[in-house]
Each structure stands twice: as structure tokens, then as C-alpha cells.
């Protein structure tokens, strides 16, 4: 689909049999609910039921605190906020997609303490797998490298290899295929909206399932940025290597966020497209072509957000501190 697209203040995430969409100060989750017959037949039956939509307001910490909007800091805050919303959306979608029904208001979502625990566990897993494990493995042959430069180059290669292997493994899991299809539906729907086209499954189907603001592209940038951030540290004792890898994660995330934000604003420039090409290619592992029914779910989620925000006539003040990843 041709035509210059604007970088709209919307983003999202695939969930179980559905899509979460986030706008300026509203987020919603739309899920295709299974029919009773399907629940009786087989737990993996493709849901054919109605679309259940729930909408929630939110206020970003970036809007409330000026210091959090500083470059590098804003990216870390935005990513933590997106992860928190994403975990809640997954919980809501599980209630619907697994046939337990929508829980009552205040009961369908995880409690605040449980959200915090889930968020911490997710972050610890990511930091451990992509930062602690690589430096630990390369430290085993540290004495044979005889060079700080060679050490961080090998570490960067190992880290990137683990990341790519992780994505390949996920892409081969049958149980995640429909999640990846909804991921593609989310991207196509956002692209359709950014192009100013009417939000219909037919229109959205014509757009690419790859998007420059996708989290997959962001994570590849993280792997590359980490190589340069850790380079000046040299070869201290192993325990200092571990400490720097953990403490360096927020800085790396902040730099990577600024890069992908800049790239999204200039996506029509040839050099930006060339630089983002590897990340866009990786999205072929984490997205699949959706069908019309999945596109309808993604559109329902985005429309729920737009219905609130267009009705309430957002002002420039609402855009303060807005940072959204597709």
C-alpha cells in the first residue's frame, strides 16, 4: 500500500485471541470469544464467537512528571508502562478466550501487587537471558581472548545469537501461531489508520504486517546498542562485568527507544529504511498474515480507543509525554 503515512499516537499488542490497542489516554482490549460448542469440542478450536471489547482510561507517569520526559529516561518509563498494560490485557483476554467469561469489574484484572511481581519476573528473565547469560558464557573463555575489544565483540555476537535463537524458537511453537497472526492484524490496522484509510478488514488487509515501531525491531536495536555501551568498560573482574550488564540495561533501553522513535518519524527516508531493514525482517518471525476475522478484532480494539479520544476532543496538553510503541 503506497502513500505517505503519519506516525499516529497509537500502539498495541497481540493477546490471547485478540488485540490490545493503546491511544493517548485510553486503552482497550478486544477478544474473539469462543462459542459454547467449541469449548465442548476442543480446547484449540478456532473461536467463532462475538468480539468482546473492554476500554480503560490511563494516565502516563510521563504526563504527570516533567523530569521523566527527559531523553533516555522517557523510554524506560514508557516501556515499563506498556509492559504493565500488556500484562493486564493478557489477563483480561485469558478470561474471555479460555471461556471463563469476563470477570466482574475490579476482579478481572490482576491486583497491584501481582502486576508488580509479574513485571519484575518478566524483566529479570529478559535481563538474565540476554545480558547475564552472554557475559557469563564469554567469561568462561576470558583468559583466551586477551583483549577487551575481542571480549565485547564476542559477547555481542553471543547475545545477538541468543536473541535470534529465542525468536526462531518462538516462531516454531504452534500454540503461538494465532498470537502472531493477531500481532500482524495489530500492525495492519495501525498502518491503515496512519494512512488515513477507513478502518475495515478489507482496507487493513492491503497493508504490510511489518511496522517500524514494533517491539521486535526495538529489541534488535537493544542488542546492537548494548555492544557499544559496554565497549568502554573493558575487562574488570567477573562480578563487575555482571553488575555493569544489569545496571546498563536502562541506559541501553533509553538509547534504543530514542533511535526507534527517530526512525519512525523519518520512515520515508531511504537511509532510515535501510537501517531498519534487519528489524523489519525479524518481524516476519513474530507476525503472521491475519484473516479477516482477526483484522475485525484489531479494528474493534482501535475503534474503541478512537471513539473515546475523538469524542473527548484531545488537546495538545494530552500529547505531553506521549510515547507509544506499536
Secondary structure, 3 states (H helix, E strand, C coil): CCCCCCCCCCEEEEECCEEEEECCCEEEEEEECCCHHHHHHCCCCCCCCCEEEEEEECCCHHHHCHHHHCCCHHHHHHHHHHHHHHHHHHHHHHHHHCCCCCCCCCCCCCCHHHHHHHHHHHHHHHHHHHHHHHHHHHHCCHHHHCCHHHHHHHHHHHHHHHHHHHHHHHHCCHHHHHHHHHHHHHHHHHHHHHCCCCCCHHHHHCCCCCCCCCHHHHHHHHHHHHHHHHHCCCCCCHHHHHHHHHHCHHHHHHHHHHHHHHHHHCCCCHHHHHHHHHHHHHHHHHCCCCCHHHHHHHHHHHHHHHHHHHHCCCCHHHHCCCCCCC
